[in-house]
Amino acid sequence: AQSVAQPEDQVNVAEGNPLTVKCTYSVSGNPYLFWYVQYPNRGLQFLLKYITGDNLVKGSYGFEAEFNKSQTSFHLKKPSALVSDSALYFCAVRDPSGGYNKLIFGAGTRLAVHP
Amino acid sequence: GAVVSQHPSWVICKSGTSVKIECRSLDFQATTMFWYRQFPKQSLMLMATSNEGSKATYEQGVEKDKFLINHASLTLSTLTVTSAHPEDSSFYICSAAISGRAAYEQYFGPGTRLTVT
């Protein structure tokens, strides 16, 4: 079965410092990986995806993620964190079983950026 | 582009009543829509996948008679929580995939918070 793990419940970063939010996955076949951000009482906003191609994927709001096949990881990164980046971040993987291309989400990581 | 709306954004209902939540794709057609449930401080759990004009596919453990899904047009899917109970209180989020594109590329609505008293 496909699965996604986000090992950290919360990540604390000082504004201006680089941030990393970790994600590891387990899938059969080629992984299709996604990062989403959720602000309080809101739906999810798409940040970036990896389907194929370069291992370093650039996305919205200055975020990027690095696909590492050998470590089965897809960590989200940003060179310089902003207070406004504080939110809940979800990693997701495609589950093609059943033919509907479902998304399976990790538990989420709360990012807190302190001034 | 690719905006998904949900209505209502929040609703309070009494135990035993039914409540309908609408999910609309505003600027695209969506053959496939998904309904998720999110508990406080937890991840999204897929409840069901709906395809326009056909019956929804429910995930294991989701009661299809309790959570009625209708996807009558390419821009509208509805979730009706029947005979609601306090344990149905949750944040419900829908997503939609653009017709003709891969269904894993989903656009999410803002969510509906349901409170059952």
Interface residues (C-beta under 8 A of the other chain):
Chain A: Y32 F34 Y36 N41 R42 G43 L44 Q45 F46 K49 F90 R94 G98 Y100 N101 K102 L103 I104 F105 G106 A107 G108
Chain B: V4 Q6 T32 F34 K41 Q42 S43 L44 L46 T49 T57 F91 I93 S95 A97 A102 A103 Y104 E105 Q106 Y107 F108 G109 P110 G111 R113
